[in-house]
Amino acid sequence: MSTIKKLLTARTNSWEDLYTKLIKLDDDANHSKAGFLLEHFAKLYFMETGEYKKVQLYEELSASDKKKYELPKRDKGVDLLLHSNQGRVIAVQVKFRKDKSSTLSWGSDKLSHLIGHHKKIDQHFVFSNATGVGKDVKKQAKNIQTILINDLLELKKEHFNRYRDIIKAGKPKKRKPFTPKTHQA
């Protein structure tokens, strides 16, 4: 988390701020540094929502968890594993794109690995700064959920402040539920 911590300085208050920093870091054709950091950012994103009791990067999974969910020993299509508050297990594949107008495909982006090898997973998400997924993905994976560039562009300064709080505390702060007004009850 220390590298993502450096990227999420007080001057990083939007997706565009973070994207600019990721592009500057990226010095290889495969965008592996930016992709690695986007995985860590995705972890913060899911932790901040409060919808998941456990959010783990693939490298944080124990051997017993990998066995339980029939995941390979090495990362093959799953970058994060989410355990929802309702007991669902969700696999997430993260894809960074230098070209934000690109779409992701079933074969060349290896989204097939996300679904094809993981039978004990309840749901699949793709987290990317691409604009969408291709028709081939929609045809092959009918229940795939996406978090894409339009979702990332909606992130506000408050989100980034909460991400920084998570980095400091190691977990999200408990949110106070809103009290309904008398006309809402």
Steps between C-alpha positions, in 0.01 A plus 500: 500500500794737541529575127128567466530715813758715318264538204205599718655815639285793602525625140332186362131580522349353182539212258671735253759594764573132567501405130756772427729355767450144378592596143821670620600185690433271213816422310423163343279399209281277717425775753589256778593765758184696437295178497653388831419836661150501353444165676592665831275795420215259419547343842453843662200567276321182612600542866360853505155394381424318826332218302776246563613346826826385340694631199822321406756534226585166342843495664332542840292184462605202708566162341188368674283779350640425154417134549153575642405711197690279253734779399843429349815547709603796283284788381306398192216743443415594858667808645272545802258285694207671672282352774174693507303576814233264358746207477570512125850442368598728210806475278635823351732543206670839473614639164691825448488667160717786387237568235192583706275472193578130451268208570598169655466172314441140598814357339775758465436650844463149645167575668422135427741413784280686745204275442631183342711369787303593809193288564448580869464873448153656521563806286765663279601866472728679258661817638663712229556847369385382156170625358334161485514133418457363151201310366701178529524549878130576536417190295729268700442641849142601553524584872828691496493834684722790400655801663637707213628847413159668542477364854855610580437850364213536751737462796523820702754646738308345792564152358873566477498636856337174615758296302776686684322429831490128414873502426569667837268279707528177301122479479205723411341718763157391616236706329220651700164415346290794402207576726187540291309823528143477630350512150729211393413256779 
